[in-house]
């Protein structure tokens, strides 16, 4: 991955974290990485904990299925389980898997935030 792409990705994550803060969320972790996977942002508001995957694109021609594949979803879910197993305040929490699509057109950034973009099913 080129330095420019890494820099753009970090910028997208920073913008989404700022967006979430403006929505009243507390950022619990960024780039939470474990052997099973990585979560870009973990945020919490009241009794909702959101595990957020951030995707930045320079083109608006992409679909959700291209953004977070089922394999990527499984990794995010496994990593979220690991995170929750090490946090004490998991009682009465609602867990949500969100996707933030950040579109960059050269000078501006546009965020499309999709809450509950995918679920972990009944195996949680």
N, C-alpha and C positions, 0 to 999 in steps of 0.2 A: 504494500500500500504506500502511495507517495506521501510525502510530508504535507503537501497541499490538501490531500483528501483527509488526512488525520486532523489537520488544523480546521478544516471545514466541519468535520464531525464533532470536534470539541466545541466549536462555535454553536452548532445546532443544539448540543446538550446544554450548554450554558443558557441559550435562549429559552429552552423548554423549562429548565429549572426556574428561571426568572418568571416565566408565564405561570408556573404552578404556585410560586410564592405569592404572586398577585392574586391568585384564586384562593388564597388562604391556607395553602399547604405548607407543611414543614418538610424540608428536605432531610431525610434520614441518612441517605447514602448516595454517592455517585460512583459509577463504575465499580459496583460491587462484584468482585470476581472470586469464584471458587472453582474447584476442579470440574464441577458439573456444568459450569456456564458463567455467564456474565449478565448483569442487569444494569442498564444505563443509569436509571434514577429510581430510587425508592423514596416515595413521598407519603406523608400522612396528613389527614385532615379529620379531626374528630375521631370516629371509629372506623375510618376507611384507610386502608393501606394500599397504595397504588404502586405496582411494579411496572415501570414505564420503559418501553423500548423506543428509542429515538432513531429515526431514519431521515437523513438529509439527502435530497436529490436536487439536481440542477435542471430537472425536467419534470413537468407535471404528468407525464405519460407513464404512470405505473399504477398497478393495482395492489390492493392490500395483500393478495395472495403472493405477489412477487416480493413483498416487503418482509413478512415474517412467515416463513415456511413452518409446516407442522413440526419439523425437527428442531427448529429454533424455538418454537413455542415450548416443546418438551424441555429444552435446556433452561429456558427462563423459569418454567414451573419448578423444575428440580432445584434451581438456585434459590427461588423464593422459599421453598420448603426448608432448605438449609438455613436461610436467613431467619425465618420464623422460629426454627428450633433453637436458636441462640438468643432470642429476644424474649423477655419476661412478660411483656404486656400484650400477649396474643389473645387473651380471653376477650370475647365480645368484639373482636375485630372482623371487619368485612375486608376480604382480599379481592383485589381487582387487577386485571392485566390490561394495561392501556398501551396505545401506540400513539406517538407524536410524529407526524409527518411534517418535515420542515423542507419547504421548497425555496431554493435560492436561485434568483434570476440574474445574478451578477452584481446587484447592489442591494436589493431588498430581500428580506426573509419573510415567509408566510408560514404560519403554524396551523396545521389541521390536527386537532386533538381528538382522539377516538377513545372514550372510556369504555371499558368492558369489550375491548376489541376481540378478545378470545377468552375462553374459560378453561379451567383445568378439569372439568367434568366432575364426576362423582368420586374420583379417587383421592381428593384432598383429605 
